[in-house]
Amino acid sequence: MPVFDFSSASEEKEAFVCTYTAFTSDSSEKTPDNPILVLDNQQKQWSHHSTGVFCNQSQWTAFEFKEEDETFRSNILRIDARFVNLIKWLGENHINVLLSGENRADGYAVYKIRENAFHGGTKLSAADGFLQYVMERLLSSSAPEQEDEDEELDESGDSMKLTSIQSISDFLNCAGRTMPDNIRLWARRNLAVARSSEVSAEERRHAQRALSIMTNIQWKNNYFEAIDPVEARRILDEELYGMEKVKQRIMETIIQINRTHTLPAYGLLLVGPAGTGKSQIAYAVARILKLPWTTLDMSSINDPEQLTGSSRIYGNAKPGIIMDAFSMAGESNLVFIINELDKAASGKGNGNPADVLLTLLDNLGFTDNYMECMIPTGGVYPIATANVKEDISAPLMSRFAVIDIPDYTQEEKKIIFSKFALPKVLKRIGLLQGEIVLTEEGLDELIEQYKNTSGIRDLEQAAEHLAANALYQIEVDHVKQVVFDAEMVKKLFA
């Protein structure tokens, strides 16, 4: 049902009238000073919260305010270029909305748009916040370089939630520009398949599922905000004791990111004995980068198809682990923590999982067999761990900056046990510091017992054993304090 009044219109088709100018903005928050759009308020001052509908944007770019029993039209004067398609779609579908704005000298500055489900208007395709979902995605996107007209699509669909064909097509019309060009083109083609009556129901189901996955991902550009080096160093010191050379290498990477505002061309490969904290270093780096992270455990991946997904020709086809990671993170920029990279070449299926990793690490793009689309990987930062460097192929090694993780010295192990491992265990099981005492001689004996072990994992288990024994004596023997000297430690760990 058209919004504008036919009573005063001529029989000839009304010419399109564009009343606004578009401006570019990268702001993720909208305020009266930085609005979504500005409406004309010369004839009337509008309320802070106002309801109405946008005019059909193929005819006239305006908003019709509904106040009591009267309707007033106000032209759109300026609009954030990111929201042009959304405003057009709201008008074409006669969606009642609630505007929040402020009257100013240059017009009514609208900084919030919400759905108004009352007054008999058409409901959105997803009742639970579809409009807000689209708004958030548009606000988090960058300003479009240029606003090209998309080809018109005939939209119709079901009443499912956000995963429905209707909501997917609505999203592509309103916020399709937030997706890379190749993915937007892929989405249009898959949308045609999902709607076609000339393909099987299985093909339509796979196309709809792939579209739902792809539109769930926020596709970000490769620009990387500067990282506070002081805060980065604090996190490293908090997570790791010693390892000054390792920390220095990570800090050099942080400074490089701050200079180029892009992720380094090479990921990090942490090589060292088991239990030396390689995974902990990887998590610390992800925390510094403020990116979501996911893990790939190569020891449990025997077939490349687990990474690349299966073809849609199979009824039980599904995306691979890598595509699942993008979907779970909800964005294209993330840290891939690849555990046990030295096990990647031991595939038992039809191929080598290590070969698949090469495409992920090249930053040229990764293709999932199920999605059938090139996925940009420019925002992916890989951090791999390995025990043995010699078991990693040369092509795979060349994709990483290698950091050797040394084993801890006896003195470092003493400090880590007494300052970190034991207090952490005591806090977890509810023992007070005064209830357990480890003498200097007892500490020396404990470290002597573990002198031939690498890393600190065994020391953490020793702290667990020590604390559990103390807790037993306190609860069962009703002692107030347990003192572990060299003789008691030797007896306990012998």
C-alpha angles and dihedrals in degrees: 000000000000118000101212122082114265094191094083096034122106122238089253119086111272114244117244112262118199110192100175142073119218121230130193124240136167095191116133092200127055124214135161086267091052105027134179090234141344123230128200112262100170094109096038139009110235127221121257089247112033132172131210144097136279113246118251098281093214087068112028132358103227144106125241112217116208111209116171105306096339133087123208126189122218123183121234107244103180134005137184104252091229090065101048095098093044093053090047091051093047090053096046091051096044093235115179110227139182115228125203113201149137130237112240137168092264095044145287105320110213113202101165135039122188134172116262105206095190135076094061097282127151113277120233120255091251112041095194102075105306091148092050090047091055092044092053092049092049092048092051092050127089123252111276114254090221134354109235122183113250118218113266116260128202102233123205132136150131132299098252122131127263094312093059124110089245095054092044092052090045089053093050091052095046103034106011089119089069089070126078114264096250092049092047090053090046090051093052091052094047090047088057090051092048090054098040121110090198095073130065123271088246092058091048091050093051092047092050092047092050091049091050091052094047096047089050090065120085106221108214130188122248096253110121123202118233117267123224103245092202092055090044091054091047091055092049092050090047094051101035135042117210115339092124094167091052092049091048091054092050092048089052088056090050092052090049090054090050091053099044100028088220132095115262117268090240130054126220124267113197111200123186147106120303115278097024093119101259094145090045089055090050092051090048091054091049088051091051092049090049091224130135112254138206133188130230112196103202093190089069096045112090101159129049089223088071086066101035101038128231129285119265090239087085120079093224095044118146140169121272129255093265094054089045088056091056090048094048092047091048092217141068097237112077145128117256110205105199109196121204097005089176088070093056094092094057098083117156098192134070099311143349121298089209090067090057091052090058091065091049092050098047093075088223096106140283126240120211114203092222097046093043090206137107107252115208111239100181090110095049117106112193122206114183132189129204140168099208122036095194093066093062118091118244095242090053093046091052090064093063142064101230121225116186112216110212124212117254122260121238091258092050090050090053092053093044091050097046099036102035118008100046098041089049092053093044091053092049096052096038102249120147121231091244094054093067126040124186111194122218090251090049091052091050090051093049093051089047089056090056100037093115096050122094124227127001103279091097090049090055089052089049090053089051091051093047094049094045091053091050091048090051092053092047095049100036104028092034095227118157097214136020119208118197113201127174094276094050092047091050091049093047097048100032 
